Amino acid sequence: MALAVKFVLTLIFAGVAFMLVAGNSLGPVVVVAVAVTVVNYLVGDLGELPSYGNIWAAVGDGVMGAIVSWLAALLIPAFLVTLGSLALFAVLTGVTEFYFHRYLMKDEKVAP
């Protein structure tokens, strides 16, 4: 359930940053949201969060989200990003991940 919530939040932020700001269509935005969710879960939630704590993991998730989005723009011709859309996505993701990590650490049913 927590991973589904993480995906929905990432999709909303990707929609705001990459559809409203950068003018992309829904298809590539969904692909990017899936990729960012997977990377942020595997690297951020399972790796950085237990090792470095909430603040660094949240910052890392925001930066990783921007990097994955930028790489997606290089690989998907129909997906365009701007510096502003990447920055907006990174900030929205990082701030939300800070609170999401707090939930993960409190909930006994959720790993890590």
Buried (B, 14 or more C-beta within 10 A) or exposed (E): EBEEEBBEBBBEBBBBBBBEBBEBEEEBBBBBBBBBBBBBBEBBBBBBBEEEEBEEBBBBBBBBBBBBBBBBBEEBEEBEBBEEBBBBBBBBBBBBBBEBBEEBBEEEEEEE
